Amino acid sequence: MAQPMSVSDIEMRVAETRALITAKWGWFLALGIVLIIAGLAAIAFPLVSTIAAKVMLGWLFLIGGVMMIIHAFQAPGWQGFLWELLIGILYAVAGGYLAFFPLTGLLTLAILLAMLFIAEGVFEVIMAVRVRPHEGWIWLLLSGIAALAVGVIIAMGLPESAVWALGLLVGINLLFSGWSYVFLALAGRRAHEAAAAR
């Protein structure tokens, strides 16, 4: 049975996480910007039952997932590495499914996305708790709560939600995720500048 972490161990891990975010703030910012752009693109293309819309959403998820996986390996020492890697893999798998199997039904798509958002929400909430009290952790927590809410709304509204919700909710979720990483990156940048000024 694992021993609970002492206060000094927790403080040391928090300090390591802060140092990593400070050192790699540019990667956090790049990921946030990519996710914001993907979110705006998803909102601009509302859900329709055509193959083109499903393929577009698939590529948005696939690109976002690949960026998350790359980002996770650019900052492997931070507390959220495993969770970000898992979220990235989920996005990439969901994106590949949508992009390369465009003839699947809308209901299947809605179920898949509901499961993706619920899993992402759980992972982001856990990640936020692990990086707390780093400045900006609350945005990660809010992003996780938003993802959970999106997943639950889609799941509870099935099958009707498959017709109207996906494009809008996907875009909103990506925007929340993107802004959470941007705020973490800006906090890391301020810490980097403060350290450089000493």
C-alpha positions as a Markdown table, in Angstrom:
| # | Residue | x | y | z |
|---|---|---|---|---|
| 1 | Met | 0.0 | 0.0 | 0.0 |
| 2 | Ala | 1.4 | 3.4 | -1.0 |
| 3 | Gln | 2.3 | 5.8 | 1.7 |
| 4 | Pro | 0.5 | 9.2 | 1.7 |
| 5 | Met | 2.6 | 12.1 | 0.5 |
| 6 | Ser | 4.0 | 14.3 | 3.2 |
| 7 | Val | 3.5 | 18.1 | 3.1 |
| 8 | Ser | 7.2 | 18.6 | 2.1 |
| 9 | Asp | 6.8 | 16.1 | -0.8 |
| 10 | Ile | 3.7 | 17.9 | -2.0 |
| 11 | Glu | 5.5 | 21.3 | -1.8 |
| 12 | Met | 8.5 | 19.8 | -3.7 |
| 13 | Arg | 6.2 | 18.5 | -6.5 |
| 14 | Val | 4.3 | 21.8 | -6.7 |
| 15 | Ala | 7.6 | 23.6 | -7.0 |
| 16 | Glu | 8.8 | 21.2 | -9.8 |
| 17 | Thr | 5.5 | 21.6 | -11.6 |
| 18 | Arg | 5.7 | 25.4 | -11.4 |
| 19 | Ala | 9.3 | 25.3 | -12.6 |
| 20 | Leu | 8.4 | 23.1 | -15.6 |
| 21 | Ile | 5.4 | 25.3 | -16.6 |
| 22 | Thr | 7.7 | 28.4 | -16.2 |
| 23 | Ala | 10.4 | 26.8 | -18.4 |
| 24 | Lys | 8.0 | 25.4 | -21.0 |
| 25 | Trp | 5.3 | 28.2 | -21.0 |
| 26 | Gly | 5.7 | 28.7 | -24.8 |
| 27 | Trp | 4.5 | 25.1 | -25.4 |
| 28 | Phe | 1.5 | 25.6 | -23.1 |
| 29 | Leu | 0.7 | 28.8 | -25.0 |
| 30 | Ala | 1.0 | 27.2 | -28.4 |
| 31 | Leu | -1.3 | 24.3 | -27.3 |
| 32 | Gly | -3.9 | 26.8 | -25.9 |
| 33 | Ile | -3.9 | 28.8 | -29.2 |
| 34 | Val | -4.3 | 25.7 | -31.3 |
| 35 | Leu | -7.2 | 24.5 | -29.2 |
| 36 | Ile | -8.8 | 28.0 | -29.3 |
| 37 | Ile | -8.5 | 28.1 | -33.1 |
| 38 | Ala | -10.0 | 24.5 | -33.3 |
| 39 | Gly | -12.9 | 25.6 | -31.0 |
| 40 | Leu | -13.7 | 28.6 | -33.2 |
| 41 | Ala | -13.5 | 26.5 | -36.3 |
| 42 | Ala | -15.9 | 23.9 | -34.7 |
| 43 | Ile | -18.4 | 26.7 | -33.8 |
| 44 | Ala | -18.1 | 28.2 | -37.3 |
| 45 | Phe | -19.1 | 24.8 | -38.8 |
| 46 | Pro | -22.4 | 23.9 | -37.0 |
| 47 | Leu | -23.4 | 20.3 | -36.9 |
| 48 | Val | -24.9 | 19.0 | -40.0 |
| 49 | Ser | -25.5 | 15.4 | -41.0 |
| 50 | Thr | -23.1 | 15.4 | -43.9 |
| 51 | Ile | -19.9 | 13.5 | -44.3 |
| 52 | Ala | -17.9 | 16.7 | -44.8 |
| 53 | Ala | -18.9 | 18.0 | -41.3 |
| 54 | Lys | -18.0 | 14.7 | -39.6 |
| 55 | Val | -14.7 | 14.5 | -41.4 |
| 56 | Met | -13.9 | 18.1 | -40.5 |
| 57 | Leu | -14.7 | 17.5 | -36.8 |
| 58 | Gly | -12.6 | 14.3 | -37.0 |
| 59 | Trp | -9.6 | 16.2 | -38.3 |
| 60 | Leu | -10.0 | 19.0 | -35.7 |
| 61 | Phe | -10.0 | 16.3 | -33.0 |
| 62 | Leu | -7.1 | 14.4 | -34.6 |
| 63 | Ile | -4.9 | 17.6 | -34.9 |
| 64 | Gly | -5.9 | 18.7 | -31.4 |
| 65 | Gly | -5.1 | 15.2 | -30.0 |
| 66 | Val | -1.7 | 15.0 | -31.8 |
| 67 | Met | -0.8 | 18.5 | -30.4 |
| 68 | Met | -1.7 | 17.4 | -26.9 |
| 69 | Ile | 0.4 | 14.2 | -27.2 |
| 70 | Ile | 3.3 | 16.2 | -28.6 |
| 71 | His | 2.9 | 18.8 | -25.8 |
| 72 | Ala | 2.8 | 16.1 | -23.2 |
| 73 | Phe | 6.2 | 14.8 | -24.3 |
| 74 | Gln | 7.6 | 18.3 | -24.5 |
| 75 | Ala | 6.9 | 18.7 | -20.7 |
| 76 | Pro | 7.1 | 15.1 | -19.4 |
| 77 | Gly | 8.0 | 16.0 | -15.9 |
| 78 | Trp | 4.9 | 18.1 | -15.0 |
| 79 | Gln | 2.2 | 16.6 | -12.8 |
| 80 | Gly | -0.4 | 16.5 | -15.6 |
| 81 | Phe | 1.8 | 14.6 | -18.1 |
| 82 | Leu | -0.1 | 11.3 | -17.9 |
| 83 | Trp | -3.6 | 12.9 | -17.9 |
| 84 | Glu | -2.7 | 15.2 | -20.9 |
| 85 | Leu | -1.3 | 12.2 | -22.7 |
| 86 | Leu | -4.5 | 10.2 | -22.1 |
| 87 | Ile | -6.7 | 13.1 | -23.2 |
| 88 | Gly | -4.6 | 13.6 | -26.3 |
| 89 | Ile | -4.9 | 9.9 | -27.2 |
| 90 | Leu | -8.7 | 10.0 | -26.7 |
| 91 | Tyr | -8.9 | 13.1 | -29.0 |
| 92 | Ala | -6.7 | 11.4 | -31.6 |
| 93 | Val | -8.7 | 8.1 | -31.5 |
| 94 | Ala | -12.0 | 9.9 | -31.7 |
| 95 | Gly | -10.7 | 12.1 | -34.5 |
| 96 | Gly | -9.3 | 9.2 | -36.4 |
| 97 | Tyr | -12.7 | 7.4 | -36.1 |
| 98 | Leu | -14.6 | 10.4 | -37.4 |
| 99 | Ala | -12.1 | 11.3 | -40.1 |
| 100 | Phe | -11.6 | 7.8 | -41.5 |
| 101 | Phe | -15.0 | 6.3 | -41.0 |
| 102 | Pro | -17.3 | 9.1 | -42.3 |
| 103 | Leu | -20.3 | 6.8 | -43.1 |
| 104 | Thr | -21.0 | 6.1 | -39.4 |
| 105 | Gly | -24.3 | 7.4 | -38.0 |
| 106 | Leu | -24.9 | 10.6 | -36.1 |
| 107 | Leu | -26.1 | 8.8 | -33.0 |
| 108 | Thr | -22.9 | 6.8 | -32.9 |
| 109 | Leu | -21.0 | 10.1 | -33.2 |
| 110 | Ala | -23.0 | 11.7 | -30.3 |
| 111 | Ile | -22.4 | 8.7 | -28.0 |
| 112 | Leu | -18.7 | 8.7 | -28.8 |
| 113 | Leu | -18.4 | 12.4 | -28.1 |
| 114 | Ala | -20.3 | 12.2 | -24.9 |
| 115 | Met | -17.9 | 9.5 | -23.7 |
| 116 | Leu | -14.9 | 11.5 | -24.8 |
| 117 | Phe | -16.0 | 14.7 | -23.0 |
| 118 | Ile | -16.9 | 12.9 | -19.8 |
| 119 | Ala | -13.5 | 11.2 | -19.8 |
| 120 | Glu | -11.7 | 14.4 | -20.6 |
| 121 | Gly | -13.6 | 16.2 | -17.9 |
| 122 | Val | -12.6 | 13.7 | -15.3 |
| 123 | Phe | -8.9 | 13.8 | -16.4 |
| 124 | Glu | -8.8 | 17.6 | -16.5 |
| 125 | Val | -10.3 | 17.9 | -13.0 |
| 126 | Ile | -7.7 | 15.4 | -11.7 |
| 127 | Met | -4.9 | 17.3 | -13.5 |
| 128 | Ala | -6.1 | 20.6 | -12.0 |
| 129 | Val | -6.1 | 19.2 | -8.5 |
| 130 | Arg | -2.5 | 17.9 | -9.1 |
| 131 | Val | -1.1 | 21.2 | -10.4 |
| 132 | Arg | -2.9 | 23.2 | -7.7 |
| 133 | Pro | -2.0 | 25.8 | -6.3 |
| 134 | His | -0.1 | 26.9 | -9.5 |
| 135 | Glu | -1.5 | 30.1 | -10.8 |
| 136 | Gly | -4.1 | 29.3 | -13.4 |
| 137 | Trp | -5.1 | 25.9 | -12.1 |
| 138 | Ile | -8.6 | 27.1 | -11.6 |
| 139 | Trp | -9.0 | 27.5 | -15.4 |
| 140 | Leu | -8.0 | 23.9 | -15.8 |
| 141 | Leu | -10.6 | 22.9 | -13.2 |
| 142 | Leu | -13.3 | 25.0 | -15.0 |
| 143 | Ser | -12.3 | 23.4 | -18.3 |
| 144 | Gly | -12.7 | 19.9 | -16.8 |
| 145 | Ile | -16.1 | 20.8 | -15.3 |
| 146 | Ala | -17.2 | 22.3 | -18.7 |
| 147 | Ala | -16.1 | 19.1 | -20.5 |
| 148 | Leu | -18.1 | 17.0 | -18.0 |
| 149 | Ala | -21.1 | 19.2 | -18.4 |
| 150 | Val | -20.9 | 18.9 | -22.2 |
| 151 | Gly | -20.6 | 15.1 | -22.1 |
| 152 | Val | -23.6 | 14.8 | -19.7 |
| 153 | Ile | -25.8 | 17.2 | -21.7 |
| 154 | Ile | -25.1 | 15.2 | -24.9 |
| 155 | Ala | -25.7 | 11.9 | -23.2 |
| 156 | Met | -28.9 | 12.9 | -21.4 |
| 157 | Gly | -30.3 | 14.5 | -24.6 |
| 158 | Leu | -29.8 | 11.5 | -26.9 |
| 159 | Pro | -31.0 | 10.9 | -29.6 |
| 160 | Glu | -32.3 | 14.5 | -30.1 |
| 161 | Ser | -29.0 | 16.1 | -29.1 |
| 162 | Ala | -27.2 | 14.4 | -32.0 |
| 163 | Val | -29.0 | 16.7 | -34.3 |
| 164 | Trp | -28.2 | 20.1 | -32.8 |
| 165 | Ala | -25.6 | 20.0 | -30.1 |
| 166 | Leu | -22.3 | 18.5 | -31.3 |
| 167 | Gly | -20.8 | 21.3 | -33.3 |
| 168 | Leu | -21.6 | 24.0 | -30.8 |
| 169 | Leu | -20.6 | 22.0 | -27.7 |
| 170 | Val | -17.4 | 20.7 | -29.3 |
| 171 | Gly | -16.4 | 24.3 | -30.1 |
| 172 | Ile | -17.2 | 25.6 | -26.6 |
| 173 | Asn | -15.3 | 22.7 | -25.0 |
| 174 | Leu | -12.2 | 23.3 | -27.2 |
| 175 | Leu | -12.4 | 27.0 | -26.3 |
| 176 | Phe | -12.4 | 26.3 | -22.6 |
| 177 | Ser | -9.5 | 23.9 | -22.9 |
| 178 | Gly | -7.5 | 26.3 | -25.0 |
| 179 | Trp | -8.1 | 29.3 | -22.7 |
| 180 | Ser | -7.1 | 27.1 | -19.6 |
| 181 | Tyr | -3.7 | 26.4 | -21.3 |
| 182 | Val | -3.3 | 30.0 | -22.3 |
| 183 | Phe | -3.8 | 31.2 | -18.7 |
| 184 | Leu | -1.4 | 28.5 | -17.4 |
| 185 | Ala | 1.2 | 29.7 | -20.0 |
| 186 | Leu | 0.8 | 33.4 | -19.1 |
| 187 | Ala | 1.3 | 32.6 | -15.5 |
| 188 | Gly | 4.4 | 30.6 | -16.4 |
| 189 | Arg | 5.6 | 33.5 | -18.5 |
| 190 | Arg | 5.2 | 36.0 | -15.7 |
| 191 | Ala | 7.1 | 33.6 | -13.4 |
| 192 | His | 9.8 | 33.3 | -16.1 |
| 193 | Glu | 10.2 | 37.1 | -16.5 |
| 194 | Ala | 10.2 | 37.6 | -12.7 |
| 195 | Ala | 13.0 | 35.0 | -12.4 |
| 196 | Ala | 15.0 | 36.6 | -15.3 |
| 197 | Ala | 14.7 | 40.1 | -13.7 |
| 198 | Arg | 16.3 | 38.9 | -10.4 |
